Amino acid sequence: MKAHYASLLRRRLGLLLLLSLAIVASFVWDFTTGPAGLSPARLLDLLLAPLDGTAGMDGDSVIVWDIRLPQALMAVLVGAALGLAGAEMQTVLDNPLASPFTLGLSEAAAFGAALALVLGAASAWVVAAAAFAFALLASLLLDQVASRLAMSAGGVVLFGIALVFSFNALLWLLQYMASPETLQAIVFWIMGSLVRANWPMLGGLAAVLLICLPLALRDAWKLTALRLGEERAASLGIAVLRLRRWSLLRVALLAGTAVSCVGTIGFIGLVAPHIARRLCGEDHRFYLPASALVGALVLSAAAIAAKQILPGAALPVGVVTALVGVPFFLGIVLRRGGLT
């Protein structure tokens, strides 16, 4: 029995290592592709060259340090944030269709960011705070519906779809009222793109991940127990309501920060947890980091595909993830026989 458990641990740790290596390979591929046509040798020279006072004047250096490297890193970090957020949502809401995108958190965050832009927010941190506040509001609404009204999984999904349409309608209203310059910025949030990635954004998102992932892993055994049902978890001494609130707070922080950086990226939070669950099972010590790693890998691969579909141009990565995610979403619904 002990030997079997040790073998299982080694296999799951090996899967996490393989996912990490795949992310490194995808990151390198993403970094080395683009319309500028820079050779891998030239890219390596620019990465290894010391930064001096003239580096910013070189066009190739700008491409590497201000465009390609931030965008490739942003794809990894945003994918990890959304994958982790989706995993926690599916656990605490006991719903395989839960994700920040399908249940309205991403749309709420996008509305908060757009509202801040319309009101004239000059700081990216104010925009991020507004995105987080509305994502938190949407997550609390979902929590109240799931717990107080004792809705089924299908009912929670339908309420989440109602949130999606509600916040989309509010977004359209803001677009109608916005100036041309603000309207252009709002469209960025809606489409989801990596083109505005920069180092301050990367630092903020990395800090959020460094805070949320350890906190989620601290609650890993409680979340694993929650998969057995709320009554079973409560009988083990777990404060279910408190656990759900803290998890949804982390989800709101992850989704709000990700949306404030790149806009609405769909289906990563839905796809990544399902793949991770098939790879690592329900043990959240491995399931949570695997969801983050799979999310990072999927979004990094989507960023590569976005550059390949139209030669010489890069599609918004949100378009690519939607094209991949919709069939996956329909497959889950059909496999479960609908939403009931």
Phi, psi and omega in degrees: 000314179296321179295321179295318179295319178296322178295320179296317178298317179297321180295318181290321175296323176296322177297318178297321178294318179297319177298319179297317178295322178296323178295318178300316179296317179295319178299315179297317178298314179300316182294326185270359178251147179163166184289347184288338177073027178284137180285155177303322179297319179294319178298318179296319178300317182292326178290322185273343182292138177295143179282120178237186185292342182260356184298326182289343180275345181276127183298320179295323178296321177298318180299317184287308190273335183252347183237291189293310183295313177299321181292318180295318177293322180296321178300318180293313184290317179295318177300318178296317180297314182289324177296316178295317180298317179296320180297315180293321179297314182296329180283307187287335177264356180051051186217118181288349179261005182281137173194161178302331182277312186287337181253014167095356182292320179295320179293321177297317178296319178297321177296318178299316178296317180295321179298317178298321179293318180296325180280001174090026179298126182265345184252138176296332180289327175294318177298317179297319180296320178294319178298316179296318183299317181284328174296320177296318178301315180295320180293322178293322176298316178298320180297315180296319180294317183292323186267310187285321182268356178051047180286153173287172178302318178296323179294320178296319178298316180296321176295320177298321177297323176298320176297319179303310182293323180297311181288330174295320178297318177295325176297317178298321178297316178297321178297323179294325183273343190283155172288164181303321181292317180291324179300320178298320179292323180294320178301326177301316180296321185290317185283328182078104184214152179265001191291339181261016178297137176215173187292321175299320176298316179300318179297317180295315180292321177298321178296318178298317178296319180294336176275312189284322183295313177298322178295321177294317179294329176299326179264015188301313183292327177294318179293324176297317178296326180297333178294342177278352182118151183296320181294318178295319179296318179296324179293340177270007177089015181270131175280092189298314182299315179295319179299316180296318181297315180294323179294316180292330174296316177296319179300315179298319180295316180294311182293317180297318180292318179298315180295322180295337180273316190232357183091196185276113176249115188270148164075352176298316180291347177266315186288312187301313180298325180291320177295316180297323180294323177292328182279319190240356180077201187265357178291109188289347173299329179252327183297317182294308177296327177295321177298318178296317181292318178295318177301317178298317181293317181296314182289325175297318177295323177295323177296323176294314180299324180298332178276341186266335186295314178244102181302133180087355180217158179241120175291152170302132186295335177298329177294317182294314181295327177292319179297324179279322188285327183299310177300323178297316179299315180296324178297320179294316181297314183292324179294327180270003178073033179099195186261359182276000000 
